Amino acid sequence: MSPQVGEERETELATGCLFFEPALSKGARMMRHDGSHYSAHSVLREIINNQPHSLQIQREMVEQKKNVAETSAGTKLREDILLEEQERNEEERKRLQRETEGI
């Protein structure tokens, strides 16, 4: 692949891909590998020098000894489920009200 085609493909992935675009906007880096040992070593050096960050759910479960349901993610999930259930119940209530008004 020519360098120009590689650059075009990289730009396409960086700006139009549902996976890469959000990751790049949050600080991820895209690196090009040209098949050479030097290029492979550059990519590996970059990975080795990365500083890992734990996720909030990991910190809550490990450091704070919370179970999944007690974490922020678990709480948010329950809220979302309850909201969906509330919306379904409201739709059902409206449907039943229309039915009873038509009787």
C-alpha positions as CSV (number, residue, x, y, z in Angstrom):
1,M,0.0,0.0,0.0
2,S,1.4,3.4,-0.9
3,P,1.9,6.0,1.9
4,Q,-0.8,8.2,0.3
5,V,-3.3,5.4,0.4
6,G,-2.3,4.6,4.0
7,E,-2.8,8.3,5.0
8,E,-6.2,8.3,3.3
9,R,-7.3,5.1,5.0
10,E,-6.0,6.4,8.4
11,T,-8.0,9.7,7.9
12,E,-11.1,7.7,6.9
13,L,-10.8,5.5,10.1
14,A,-10.1,8.4,12.4
15,T,-13.1,10.5,11.2
16,G,-15.7,8.1,10.0
17,C,-15.4,5.0,12.1
18,L,-17.8,4.4,14.9
19,F,-15.0,2.6,16.9
20,F,-12.0,4.8,16.3
21,E,-13.4,8.3,16.2
22,P,-14.8,8.2,19.8
23,A,-11.7,6.5,21.1
24,L,-9.4,9.1,19.4
25,S,-11.5,12.0,20.7
26,K,-10.8,10.7,24.3
27,G,-7.1,10.5,23.9
28,A,-6.4,7.2,22.1
29,R,-3.6,7.3,19.6
30,M,-3.5,5.8,16.1
31,M,-0.1,4.6,14.9
32,R,0.8,3.3,11.5
33,H,2.8,0.1,11.0
34,D,4.6,-0.2,7.7
35,G,5.8,-3.8,8.1
36,S,9.3,-3.0,9.2
37,H,11.0,-4.1,12.4
38,Y,11.6,-0.4,13.3
39,S,7.9,0.3,12.9
40,A,6.9,-2.7,15.0
41,H,9.3,-1.6,17.7
42,S,7.9,1.9,17.7
43,V,4.4,0.6,18.2
44,L,5.6,-1.8,21.0
45,R,7.5,1.0,22.7
46,E,4.4,3.1,22.7
47,I,2.3,0.3,24.2
48,I,5.0,-0.5,26.9
49,N,5.2,3.2,27.9
50,N,1.4,3.5,28.4
51,Q,0.2,4.1,31.9
52,P,-2.8,1.9,32.6
53,H,-5.8,3.5,34.2
54,S,-8.4,1.5,36.1
55,L,-12.1,2.0,35.4
56,Q,-14.3,3.5,38.0
57,I,-16.2,0.2,38.3
58,Q,-12.9,-1.6,39.0
59,R,-11.9,0.9,41.7
60,E,-15.4,0.6,43.3
61,M,-15.3,-3.2,43.3
62,V,-11.7,-3.7,44.3
63,E,-10.9,-0.7,46.6
64,Q,-14.3,-0.1,48.0
65,K,-15.4,-3.7,48.1
66,K,-18.7,-3.0,46.4
67,N,-20.6,-5.7,44.5
68,V,-21.7,-4.8,40.9
69,A,-25.2,-3.7,41.9
70,E,-23.7,-1.2,44.4
71,T,-21.4,0.5,41.9
72,S,-22.2,3.7,40.0
73,A,-22.6,1.6,36.9
74,G,-25.0,-0.8,38.7
75,T,-27.0,2.1,40.1
76,K,-27.3,3.8,36.7
77,L,-28.4,0.5,35.1
78,R,-31.1,0.0,37.7
79,E,-32.3,3.6,37.2
80,D,-32.4,3.0,33.4
81,I,-34.4,-0.2,33.9
82,L,-36.8,1.5,36.2
83,L,-37.3,4.4,33.9
84,E,-38.0,2.0,31.0
85,E,-40.5,0.1,33.2
86,Q,-42.2,3.3,34.2
87,E,-42.6,4.3,30.5
88,R,-44.0,0.9,29.6
89,N,-46.5,1.2,32.6
90,E,-47.5,4.7,31.5
91,E,-48.1,3.5,27.9
92,E,-50.2,0.6,29.2
93,R,-52.2,2.9,31.5
94,K,-53.0,5.2,28.6
95,R,-54.0,2.2,26.4
96,L,-56.3,0.9,29.1
97,Q,-57.8,4.3,29.7
98,R,-58.5,4.6,25.9
99,E,-60.1,1.2,26.0
100,T,-62.3,2.0,29.0
101,E,-63.4,5.4,27.5
102,G,-64.5,3.6,24.3
103,I,-66.7,1.2,26.2
